[in-house]
Amino acid sequence: METSLGNLGLDRIDLYLIHWPLPRLDRYVDTWRELIAFRDEGLVRSIGVCNFTEAHLTRLIGETGVVPAVNQVELHPYWPQDALRAFHAEHGIVTEGWSPIGRGALLRSAEVTAIAETHGVSTAQAVLRWQVQVGSVPLPKSSDPQRQRANLDLFGFALTDEEMATIAGVDHERLSGQDPDEYEEF
């Protein structure tokens, strides 16, 4: 933590996350306890997790009594994670969606493109708006300043219930192959 704060030139970090649960190592609850201590010491404002399933979250909460502020997960219309988002809502956990436009695959969807054209927005904006309307905080990746501005411009239009259903009805599957119960990233 001291190294991170020093490298960032900060006295406190706003949000600190566990990136993967790595269940094979079975250390995520111990790591969570360390994050709780950092928060209690005032070194971080909020703590959360990434890529945790309902079972991982249930164990964290059960063993520590502390609910993560955020769970950042793969989330897009191809992989909407309805049950996990419902669990988050029930426990007051903010859902952040990584790969919110499905690693670019949704940009080629005829249905999503048609909806975007109806609103005079880009296909990416339509998908990101879907994310906002399902209650997620989308985290799109872009190094292009113009695209970054467009990705933030999501509040001048709203998708209808029918459009939401159309976008949610596209072929559903995880694109990353990174199942949190098995995937290990070090």
GIFEN-V668644 format. One record per residue. N is the residue number from 1. PHI is phi in whole degrees, -180 to 180 (none if undefined). Layout:
((N/PHI) (N/PHI))
This chain:
((1/none) (2/-62) (3/-64) (4/-61) (5/-61) (6/-63) (7/-62) (8/-85) (9/69) (10/-124) (11/-94) (12/-153) (13/-104) (14/-69) (15/-143) (16/-121) (17/-123) (18/-83) (19/-75) (20/-140) (21/-72) (22/46) (23/-59) (24/-60) (25/-82) (26/52) (27/-120) (28/-68) (29/-71) (30/-63) (31/-63) (32/-61) (33/-61) (34/-65) (35/-64) (36/-59) (37/-63) (38/-60) (39/-63) (40/-66) (41/-80) (42/84) (43/-80) (44/-135) (45/-82) (46/-137) (47/-127) (48/-157) (49/-137) (50/-131) (51/65) (52/-93) (53/-85) (54/-59) (55/-65) (56/-62) (57/-65) (58/-60) (59/-66) (60/-56) (61/-65) (62/-64) (63/-88) (64/-122) (65/76) (66/-113) (67/-89) (68/-60) (69/-71) (70/-141) (71/-129) (72/-92) (73/-135) (74/-62) (75/-153) (76/-164) (77/-58) (78/-73) (79/-142) (80/-77) (81/52) (82/-55) (83/-65) (84/-67) (85/-63) (86/-65) (87/-62) (88/-58) (89/-60) (90/-63) (91/-107) (92/74) (93/-96) (94/-75) (95/-93) (96/-106) (97/-105) (98/-92) (99/56) (100/-68) (101/-109) (102/63) (103/54) (104/86) (105/-62) (106/-70) (107/-67) (108/-100) (109/-76) (110/-62) (111/-65) (112/-69) (113/-61) (114/-63) (115/-64) (116/-60) (117/-62) (118/-58) (119/-97) (120/69) (121/-126) (122/-76) (123/-61) (124/-60) (125/-63) (126/-63) (127/-67) (128/-65) (129/-65) (130/-56) (131/-57) (132/-61) (133/-70) (134/-86) (135/95) (136/-98) (137/-103) (138/-76) (139/-121) (140/-74) (141/-105) (142/-159) (143/-102) (144/-88) (145/-58) (146/-66) (147/-67) (148/-61) (149/-63) (150/-62) (151/-64) (152/-88) (153/-90) (154/-116) (155/-111) (156/-93) (157/-153) (158/-138) (159/-84) (160/-75) (161/-59) (162/-65) (163/-66) (164/-59) (165/-66) (166/-62) (167/-65) (168/-69) (169/-87) (170/-68) (171/-49) (172/-101) (173/-166) (174/-70) (175/-94) (176/-84) (177/70) (178/-109) (179/-73) (180/-60) (181/-79) (182/-130) (183/-69) (184/-129) (185/-132) (186/-115))
